[in-house]
Amino acid sequence: MATQAERRAATRAKLINTAREHFSRDGYEKTHTNDILKYTGLSRGALYHHFQNKQDLFEAVFIDISNESIEYAVKHGKKSESSLENLISACLAWLRAVRRPEVASILLSQAPRVLGWARARELEDSSSFSLMKLSLDRAVAAGELWVPSVELAARLINSMLAEAALAMLHGKPVTSVAKQEAAVRQFIEGLRLST
């Protein structure tokens, strides 16, 4: 028999998963909480027990997808002795994760509009951005690259990856996956210390 905590977690997960499907397919504006409740069979009270409003639910979906994408990048990035190569490999794996239109739509198109740029960036700072800084710190410590500011370099790389994902989502500019990945690799390798 499930405990109260397990039932609460299951209800929360059901709401997030259903909202994720609706936000991905229909967009935030066209998704109504009634649609989510009808699909889940849950009450409005259950929704508001877990989330203050629709925007709060969207934020939970954003966090869920963001964490999933980061876990994919960490798991599928090739590991090597080079901290810089590990960084590049993880960035390319993240791009593969967010090429799925439903993921890119939530993370890159809808989140800044729905959550506001400042909140979306705050959430990013606590997840992918901190990992990007850590990866850059490791490459700097290993003597593989030098940047005047690790924080700024991390933001520039994150911005480049987001722009590459948006280009794939919207097809503008039209670029093959191979060329996109080569451009990301070339940009990051350009930070390498010459020996």
Backbone torsions as a table, in degrees:
resi	resn	phi	psi	omega
1	MET	NA	133.1	-177.2
2	ALA	-72.2	142.4	176.6
3	THR	-78.0	167.9	178.4
4	GLN	-59.8	-41.4	179.9
5	ALA	-63.9	-39.8	178.3
6	GLU	-66.4	-39.4	178.6
7	ARG	-66.4	-41.8	177.6
8	ARG	-61.5	-44.3	179.9
9	ALA	-63.7	-39.8	179.2
10	ALA	-66.1	-41.1	178.3
11	THR	-64.2	-45.7	178.9
12	ARG	-59.7	-45.7	180.0
13	ALA	-63.0	-39.4	179.1
14	LYS	-63.2	-42.4	178.1
15	LEU	-64.7	-45.0	-179.5
16	ILE	-63.8	-47.1	-178.0
17	ASN	-63.4	-41.0	179.1
18	THR	-68.6	-43.4	178.5
19	ALA	-62.6	-40.0	178.6
20	ARG	-57.9	-45.7	178.8
21	GLU	-61.9	-45.5	-178.9
22	HIS	-68.8	-45.7	179.7
23	PHE	-62.4	-39.3	-179.6
24	SER	-66.3	-43.3	-175.9
25	ARG	-79.2	-45.7	-170.8
26	ASP	-106.1	-16.2	-175.5
27	GLY	88.5	159.3	-176.3
28	TYR	-62.1	-48.0	-174.4
29	GLU	-62.7	-36.5	-176.3
30	LYS	-89.5	-5.0	177.7
31	THR	-91.1	128.3	178.1
32	HIS	-111.4	145.9	-179.9
33	THR	-60.5	-29.5	176.9
34	ASN	-59.6	-37.5	178.4
35	ASP	-63.2	-43.4	-179.2
36	ILE	-65.4	-44.6	-179.2
37	LEU	-65.7	-40.3	179.5
38	LYS	-62.2	-44.2	-177.8
39	TYR	-67.1	-38.5	-177.7
40	THR	-84.8	-22.4	-175.2
41	GLY	75.6	14.9	-179.4
42	LEU	-94.2	162.3	179.9
43	SER	-87.9	161.0	174.9
44	ARG	-59.8	-35.3	177.6
45	GLY	-61.4	-38.9	178.3
46	ALA	-64.8	-41.3	178.5
47	LEU	-61.1	-49.7	-175.7
48	TYR	-77.1	-12.2	171.6
49	HIS	-69.7	-32.5	-176.0
50	HIS	-99.8	-29.2	-174.4
51	PHE	-136.4	140.5	-178.9
52	GLN	-68.9	-35.8	-176.3
53	ASN	-165.0	-176.2	-178.3
54	LYS	-63.3	-37.0	179.7
55	GLN	-65.5	-38.9	177.2
56	ASP	-63.7	-38.6	175.9
57	LEU	-65.1	-41.8	177.8
58	PHE	-60.7	-41.9	179.3
59	GLU	-59.8	-40.3	177.8
60	ALA	-63.9	-38.6	176.7
61	VAL	-64.7	-44.9	178.5
62	PHE	-57.0	-48.5	-179.1
63	ILE	-62.1	-42.4	179.9
64	ASP	-60.7	-48.1	-178.4
65	ILE	-69.6	-39.9	178.5
66	SER	-60.1	-48.3	179.2
67	ASN	-62.5	-40.4	178.6
68	GLU	-61.5	-42.7	-179.5
69	SER	-66.8	-40.2	178.7
70	ILE	-66.7	-43.6	177.8
71	GLU	-60.3	-39.5	177.5
72	TYR	-62.1	-45.4	-178.8
73	ALA	-62.7	-42.7	-179.7
74	VAL	-66.5	-42.2	-177.0
75	LYS	-72.1	-39.0	-172.7
76	HIS	-99.1	-6.2	173.9
77	GLY	-69.8	134.1	-179.3
78	LYS	-70.1	138.7	-179.5
79	LYS	-96.3	136.8	177.4
80	SER	-143.6	-178.8	177.0
81	GLU	-76.1	-15.3	-176.6
82	SER	-93.4	120.9	176.2
83	SER	-63.1	-37.2	179.3
84	LEU	-66.0	-42.9	178.5
85	GLU	-65.2	-36.8	176.5
86	ASN	-62.9	-40.8	177.3
87	LEU	-61.5	-49.1	-179.4
88	ILE	-60.9	-45.5	-178.6
89	SER	-62.3	-41.1	178.2
90	ALA	-66.6	-39.3	177.5
91	CYS	-62.0	-43.6	179.9
92	LEU	-67.4	-37.3	177.2
93	ALA	-65.8	-39.6	177.5
94	TRP	-61.6	-41.9	178.0
95	LEU	-60.2	-39.5	177.4
96	ARG	-63.1	-39.5	-179.2
97	ALA	-65.0	-39.3	-175.3
98	VAL	-92.8	5.0	174.6
99	ARG	-71.3	-19.3	176.7
100	ARG	-65.7	124.6	-174.5
101	PRO	-54.5	-37.3	-178.4
102	GLU	-67.8	-32.0	178.7
103	VAL	-73.8	-49.0	179.8
104	ALA	-62.0	-37.9	-179.9
105	SER	-61.1	-46.6	-179.0
106	ILE	-69.3	-52.0	-173.4
107	LEU	-69.8	-40.6	-168.1
108	LEU	-109.2	-33.3	-178.4
109	SER	-92.8	-51.7	-172.8
110	GLN	-81.7	-39.1	-172.3
111	ALA	-56.6	-47.8	179.9
112	PRO	-61.3	-33.3	-179.7
113	ARG	-75.1	-44.8	-174.6
114	VAL	-77.6	-47.3	-176.2
115	LEU	-89.1	-18.3	-172.2
116	GLY	89.8	146.5	-176.3
117	TRP	-58.1	-43.6	-176.0
118	ALA	-63.5	-44.9	-178.8
119	ARG	-69.3	-41.5	178.4
120	ALA	-60.5	-41.2	179.3
121	ARG	-68.2	-38.8	177.7
122	GLU	-60.4	-43.5	178.2
123	LEU	-65.9	-40.3	177.7
124	GLU	-63.6	-39.5	179.7
125	ASP	-59.9	-32.6	-178.0
126	SER	-85.9	-3.9	-178.6
127	SER	-126.3	-92.7	-172.8
128	SER	-65.6	-36.0	-176.9
129	PHE	-66.1	-40.5	179.7
130	SER	-65.5	-35.9	176.2
131	LEU	-68.7	-37.4	177.7
132	MET	-62.7	-45.1	178.6
133	LYS	-61.8	-43.5	179.3
134	LEU	-60.3	-43.7	179.2
135	SER	-63.6	-41.7	177.6
136	LEU	-66.5	-41.9	176.8
137	ASP	-56.4	-42.8	179.7
138	ARG	-63.9	-42.3	179.8
139	ALA	-67.1	-37.2	176.6
140	VAL	-66.0	-46.5	-179.6
141	ALA	-62.1	-32.3	179.2
142	ALA	-79.0	-5.2	-179.9
143	GLY	76.2	19.2	-178.7
144	GLU	-88.7	-24.2	178.7
145	LEU	-150.1	164.8	176.1
146	TRP	-138.0	134.0	174.9
147	VAL	-136.2	145.0	178.8
148	PRO	-63.9	-30.4	179.9
149	SER	-144.9	115.6	178.3
150	VAL	-61.9	-41.0	-178.6
151	GLU	-62.4	-45.6	179.7
152	LEU	-66.3	-42.5	178.7
153	ALA	-60.6	-41.1	178.5
154	ALA	-62.6	-41.8	178.5
155	ARG	-65.3	-39.6	179.4
156	LEU	-65.3	-42.5	178.6
157	ILE	-66.1	-44.1	176.7
158	ASN	-58.4	-42.0	179.2
159	SER	-64.1	-41.5	178.9
160	MET	-62.5	-43.8	-179.9
161	LEU	-64.5	-41.3	177.9
162	ALA	-63.3	-42.6	179.5
163	GLU	-64.5	-40.4	177.9
164	ALA	-63.1	-42.4	178.9
165	ALA	-65.7	-41.1	177.9
166	LEU	-64.3	-38.7	178.0
167	ALA	-60.8	-40.2	177.9
168	MET	-69.2	-39.7	-179.5
169	LEU	-62.0	-44.8	-175.0
170	HIS	-97.6	-7.9	178.8
171	GLY	70.0	23.2	180.0
172	LYS	-138.0	118.9	-7.4
173	PRO	-73.5	154.1	178.6
174	VAL	-73.1	117.2	-178.6
175	THR	-141.2	139.2	177.7
176	SER	-70.6	157.7	177.5
177	VAL	-59.2	-41.9	-178.8
178	ALA	-61.4	-44.0	-180.0
179	LYS	-68.1	-38.3	179.0
180	GLN	-62.9	-46.8	-179.8
181	GLU	-66.1	-36.8	177.5
182	ALA	-64.3	-38.6	179.1
183	ALA	-66.0	-42.3	178.0
184	VAL	-62.8	-46.1	178.7
185	ARG	-59.7	-46.2	-178.1
186	GLN	-62.4	-41.6	-179.5
187	PHE	-61.8	-49.2	-177.0
188	ILE	-69.6	-40.6	178.0
189	GLU	-64.2	-23.1	176.7
190	GLY	-64.5	-14.5	177.3
191	LEU	-86.0	-5.6	-176.5
192	ARG	-63.9	140.5	174.5
193	LEU	-73.2	131.9	177.7
194	SER	-78.5	141.4	-177.6
195	THR	-109.3	NA	NA
